[in-house]
Each structure stands twice: as structure tokens, then as C-alpha cells.
Amino acid sequence: ESYQRIQALMLVQDMVARMSSNKAAAACYVTVNPLGTGNGATPDASGCATGTSAEKTKVTSDLTEWKGLLLGSAETNASSENVGGVLGARGCVVADVAVTGKYQISVAWQGTSPAGAPPAGIPCGQNQYGDDAYRRAVSVTLMLI
């Protein structure tokens, strides 16, 4: 469990760095559905209303890379299988509708035993692991001004 939490925290910080380096298109990073396990869709920010074409291309690239990291692409075994992922990882970027430039970046994963659901303020991965008592999540609030 502690290894999973450390990996999830690194993935959250990775997205914080990506968004901070592309502030003009930060709103394009918001995910409608969690990225990672159970979501085969390729991220595409080309239709986003903010940012230049190059900034949107960077968003698409960043989200695609982040999804790969959630699925374990950072580590592979001899058979080229992804083995570095967090168990059942899902990544979410949510905008705070009340505060411009405020985002919640979360990574949820499946715990090995029930331990109680994360706080209601972290909805990432909710109802995606059967019993929510198996859901684990870490979250960071990012303010881009």
C-alpha cells in the first residue's frame, strides 16, 4: 500500500509540473473521465477553447504520457509489458468552477483490502472498484494565477 501511495503522489506531482509549464492552456487538462485503467480513449485537447494550437498539442501529449504512466509505462519487464503502474490507477484533473485557475489533480487506485473510502472531496475513481472501501486516492490543489 505504501508503494502504491508513493507512486500515486509522484504521478500527481508530475501532472502539477506539466500544467504549471503550460498555464495558458491549463483548462484543457481537465478530464471528463478518469485517465488510466478502464479508459481506452486517447486524450485529445484540439477542441479546447483556450490556448494556441501548439499549447493544445502539448496538452494532448502531456495527457497521453500521463495516462501511460498511470498504466505503468515507466517500467517494463523482459516481455515489454508495463509493470510499473499503480494497481487500477485512474488520474483526474478537475477545475474548481467557483475559482478561476484552481484545479484538483488526483490519482485513485485499488487497495488490497477494505479500509474506508477517501473523503467525498476526492471523487476520482468513485464507484470504480466495486466497494468504495477499496478505493485509495491522493489529491493536490493547484492554483495557477
FENNOR-V870939 format. One line per field, one symbol per residue. ss: DSSP state (A for helix, B for strand, O for the rest). phi: phi as a letter, one per 40 degrees, with the letter a starting at -180 (. if undefined). A space follows every 50 residues. Layout:
ss->???
phi->???
This chain:
ss->OAAAAAAAAAAAAAAAAAAAOOAAAAAAAOOOOOBBOOBOOOOOOOOOOO OOAAAAAAAAAAAAAAAAAAOOOOOBOOOOOBOOOOOOOBBBBBBOOOOO OBBBBBBBBBOOOOOOOOOOOOOOOOOOOOOAAABBBBBBBBBOO
phi->.ccccccccccccccdcccccbdcbdccccccbdchdgbcccdabccccb gcdcccccddccccccdccdcgccbbcccgccbcccdgcbbbbbccccbc gbbbbbbbacccacagccddcbcdgdgbbgcccccbababcbbbb
